[in-house]
Amino acid sequence: MKSKEQYLKLNENVSGVIQGGCEFKGKLSFEGILRLGGRFEGEIFTNDVLIIEDSGFVSGNILADVVIVSGKVVGDINAKNKIEIYKPAMIKGNLSAPSISMEEGVVFDGNTKMGQ
């Protein structure tokens, strides 16, 4: 498992950034890496990497290859590869992925399902 800092420092192949102070509603799909530090309401789909930063908030379902969370999510997260959750993350929803890791101190209310 990479550290949270390693993921947050990723700048190569970043295809989008929604920074703190920005809000977006609707359906979002992208290629590459998206760093979300603002608010998003709706559905997110990617075959790549979604990083929800400390200041990020997502209300809706997520389907991605890799999801890294240190912000807040209300909704289900489905990852084809893995989900990594770092404090101070707060998640209310279900998690499904072949690999799920959760740092001590995370707040999680939901169910997990690991497997293909």
C-alpha positions in Angstrom: 0.0 0.0 0.0 1.4 3.4 -1.0 1.2 6.1 1.6 -1.4 8.8 1.4 1.3 11.3 0.8 2.6 9.4 -2.2 -0.9 9.5 -3.8 -1.5 13.1 -3.0 1.8 14.1 -4.6 1.0 12.3 -7.9 1.1 14.9 -10.6 1.8 12.8 -13.7 -1.3 11.9 -15.8 -3.6 14.1 -13.6 -6.5 14.7 -15.9 -8.6 16.8 -13.6 -8.7 18.6 -10.3 -11.8 19.8 -8.4 -10.4 22.0 -5.7 -11.8 23.1 -2.4 -14.4 25.9 -3.0 -15.6 24.2 -6.2 -18.9 22.3 -6.5 -20.0 20.0 -9.2 -23.3 18.0 -9.7 -24.1 15.4 -12.3 -22.3 12.4 -13.9 -18.5 12.5 -14.1 -16.3 10.2 -16.2 -12.6 10.7 -16.9 -9.3 9.0 -17.9 -6.2 9.2 -15.8 -6.1 10.6 -12.3 -8.7 13.0 -10.8 -7.9 14.8 -7.5 -11.1 15.9 -5.8 -10.8 18.4 -3.0 -14.2 20.2 -3.5 -17.8 18.9 -3.4 -19.4 16.5 -5.9 -22.9 15.2 -6.0 -23.8 12.5 -8.5 -22.1 9.5 -10.1 -18.4 9.0 -10.8 -17.1 6.5 -13.3 -13.5 5.8 -14.4 -11.3 3.0 -15.4 -8.4 4.8 -13.6 -7.7 6.5 -10.3 -9.9 8.8 -8.1 -8.3 10.6 -5.2 -10.7 12.2 -2.7 -8.5 14.6 -0.7 -9.1 15.6 3.0 -11.3 18.6 1.9 -13.2 16.5 -0.7 -16.9 15.5 -0.3 -18.8 13.1 -2.6 -22.5 12.4 -2.3 -23.2 9.6 -4.7 -21.9 6.3 -6.0 -18.4 5.7 -7.3 -17.1 3.1 -9.8 -13.4 3.2 -10.5 -10.3 1.1 -10.9 -8.6 2.5 -7.8 -10.2 4.8 -5.2 -8.1 6.6 -2.5 -10.1 8.4 0.1 -9.1 10.8 2.9 -12.2 13.0 2.6 -16.0 12.3 3.1 -18.1 10.0 1.0 -21.9 9.3 1.3 -22.6 6.5 -1.2 -21.2 3.2 -2.4 -17.7 2.8 -3.6 -17.0 -0.1 -6.1 -13.4 -0.5 -7.3 -12.1 -3.0 -9.8 -8.6 -3.1 -8.2 -8.5 -1.5 -4.7 -9.8 1.0 -2.2 -7.5 2.7 0.2 -8.9 4.8 3.0 -6.8 7.2 5.2 -7.8 9.3 8.2 -9.5 11.7 8.5 -11.9 10.0 6.0 -15.6 9.5 6.9 -17.5 7.1 4.7 -21.2 6.2 4.9 -21.9 3.5 2.3 -20.8 0.1 1.1 -17.3 -0.8 -0.2 -16.6 -3.5 -2.8 -13.2 -4.3 -4.2 -10.7 -7.2 -4.4 -8.4 -5.2 -2.0 -9.6 -2.8 0.8 -7.3 -1.1 3.3 -8.3 1.2 6.0 -6.1 3.3 8.2 -6.8 3.4 12.0 -8.9 6.5 12.8 -11.1 6.3 9.8 -14.9 6.6 10.4 -16.8 4.0 8.4 -20.5 3.1 8.5 -21.4 0.4 6.0 -20.6 -3.1 4.7 -17.5 -4.4 2.8 -17.3 -7.0 0.1 -13.9 -8.3 -1.1 -13.5 -10.5 -4.1 -13.6 -10.3 -7.9 
